[in-house]
Amino acid sequence: MPSNTFKARRSQLVSTFGVGSLFPVENNSFMVTSIDQWDADYLTPAPEPRLASSLGVGRLLLPPTGKRAKVPVIRFPYVLTCPKCGRLGSIKELHSDHQDALCGLCKSKVPLTPSRFVVACENGHLDDFPYGYWVHGPGFRTGPDHELSLTSEGRTSSLADMVVVCSCGKRRTMADAFSPVALKEMKCSGRRLWLGTNYTEKECGKPPRTVQRGASNVWFPAVRSAISIPPYSEFLAKLVSMRADTFSHPDALTDRGTLSIEGLVKEFNGRFTVDEVRSEIRRQFHNADSQEETDDDRLREQEFQALIAGRADQPDTDFVAETMPVPSSYHNWIHAVRKVTRLREVRALYGFSRLMPSNQESPDIKLAALFPEDNKQSWLPAVETLGEGIFIALNREQLDKWAATDFAAARKHQLQHNINVAAKQRKQDAPKVDIVQVLLHTLAHVMIDQLALDAGYPASSIRERLYSGEGAAGILLYTASSDSAGSLGGVAALAHPERLAQALDEGLRRLEWCSADPVCIESTGAGTDGRNLAACHCCVLIPETSCEQFNSYLDRGLLYGTPYTPKGGFLYWQTTSPMEQPTTEGTDPVPEAVRQSLWENIYEDAKELRELIIELVELKVAPDQWGPDVGPANEWMVDLAWPEHRIAVVTETDEDRDTWLADQGWNVLELPDYAPDDLANVIVGELEL
């Protein structure tokens, strides 16, 4: 254990440097140990029974603070390198002292540097990079004839310039170390060093991957949060919850527990009666009817109902939601507005993963435990923050009607297609797209962008919380920061109808156009796995600290429509009564199968391709490029193209173009030469090749 003490904020011990993470300090690197090794005497409660119940623990505790309060760490990586002589090895092999890591092989006694590289697996295990294995292959054994060094040839800063050299003469660069198959013949060690040296999993089964020690994918926290709502937000409820060890005992409501209850009443000078305290104890710990399972969906359902019900300002409460009038110009789709002048959020760490975060896109990722199986803990580390915000509830009935339109269905189908393709490549089940939630999420980002201009907070200090479910549709935008951007009142002040209407007007008008248009608004897939459509850093993407879904599931087209269907966006649709809805009288109706496919926009504008498109939809062929430019100087255009398969469909002959395409290996298919059904079958056959 290092003799020096290094500082970290409480919030970092949940979100950045939690259990199992690597904590960099000056020229050192440490791993935070499991919570069973923390000193419980310096942990204070963060009462939030709803959140604790959803995580299956009795209490949530704040990380320790103060000069004497410490979180234990271990030195990791074990492998160190000397920047002077380049030797690689452990503290012992480099003749160093554990407390003051200086190279004992160099006369200059320079400080040793932790290895830049480590290996991790999807089951959460972490170990030193196997330098000996990397140079010699399987079966390597350390010894006096195999002393390893890490040198740089000084030509470039790439990994190919870093060379692992053995005293036996063998050497190998680090160029291919990050390849997914670089260590495929090596078995994961299964080490869980944060739990202790005796908690290695022998049968892991996952291949180890090389990662840089300071990379973000070394540690992904699994955090769940909850907003304190009545009655849990009241002062008496927090007092009782903080004394859970005493009041959760079966004797708490008997004569034997009376002394503890009277002690609490006396401590607060009769502010509460004995009966009031008994009632709260019974509600929290001894009411069998209230012991229901609570998951994240249930937490949000309860919060939505509390926000809709509102709460007047009262002393000693952490939840105030004042009812405000809805701006008259937004009555048709905004159901309610709440001015949230006081709000408390509790966030708890309940596990972590490596290489990939555990979320709805990767539900199979295994979470590593915060404590060993043979020393289970009844608590989890958490942080609490106070803030303020604004809550906007939308008309769910209006949203459901809009979601049933052809435009919304087509956008949903396109997003779902992108997600299905990515999930298939990973051999995972694809999550289902909720198009109403995508709309709410996009609207929340528009409002955060505007609040950053009007409310006096940076966008990174404003968070979103989405409520989408049966009969519920709402957005809570709030500040909950323990740092400089705390509770200044700027967000809640915008709940007044005049200011809210002005903010909505300006925000929605400003982001109607993006400086990256038309590329942005015409996008058929952007971001990770194509989980966004019309969304980019020039419009609705915001700092990821503010976003619940890491800037995924966004589509500005849902609000404003697209160039092909300008009247399909929600903002236009909800201002048009059923009698005024645009009709298609005098035009050919779009077949239902086409409306539910990615071909809809192309079908409406490319009349000469319609029969072919209908056949392609039936054969489940997705479009790739419509009307792309080709040629040495992009001087020609083709009607449809699948570049990956070198297939082009044209409706008119152009000898120069078609000859150039053929020379480049393209198969040019001219529509007049084929019947639509025959051409569709040819395309399917070519795509299968």
MOBEL-V711379 format. One line per field, one symbol per residue. psi: psi as a letter, one per 20 degrees, with the letter a starting at -180 (. if undefined). A space follows every 10 residues. Layout:
psi: ???
//
This chain:
psi: pqhqpqqqqg hhihhglapi rpopodkrpq pprqiiiqoi hjpqqmpnhg ggghjkrhqp qqqqqrhipq oqrqppqhpr qpigiiqqrr gghjlrqhhn nqpiiqhilq pqpqphprqr rijjqprqpm gghhgiaqjp pqrhimpqqo qpijgajrhi ippppqiiiq qprjgjhjqh jhkhipqphj pmhhhrijlp ohngiqqqqp qqhjqhjhoo qopqrqppqq iiiqggghgg hikhhgiiqh jhjahhihgh ghhgghhklj hqrhhggggh ggghikohhi mqppahhhgh gggghhhghr pqpqqkqjoo nppqqpphij hiipgqppon ippppppppj arrqgpqoai hmiipppqqi qqhjlqqjrq qrqqqqarap poprohgggh ghhiqhghhg hghgghgghg gghhhilrpp qppohghggg gghghghghh hhhhijqqhi ipqqoqooao jporpoprpn pjbhndniih ghhiipgghg ggggggghhh jhqqijqigg hjpjorapjk jqenpriiei prpiiiphkl krlqohhhgi arhhmijiqh hggiiprhhj pprkpiqpqp qghghjriig hgghinhiig hgggghghjl pqqfppkqqr rhklirqqgq qnhhjlpppq iqpoggghgg ghhjjqooop ghiqqghghg hgggghhh.
//
